[in-house]
Amino acid sequence: MKKKIKSLWIESKQKVAIVGGQPVYDDNSVVIVTFEDDSNYVATFFTYVNL
């Protein structure tokens, strides 16, 4: 079954530009995908420095 994405939220702890910004080696990111039926999938990504 295919679901259509309603919204995609990507949040970074550091407030730097993703493209053309300074490299950040100790940042974490959260991704939240919401589908049209309002179901959600959440993922958190960590850098090795923060583990």
C-alpha angles and dihedrals in degrees: 000000000000120000126198118232114241097184141354121207121192117180129181126197092219118064100222132121114271093211117044095000130117115287112258116201099179102050130124126206135201123205122193120185117193119192128208091260087057094248114141138210119196130193132178121203122201131191119231090248090065097048 
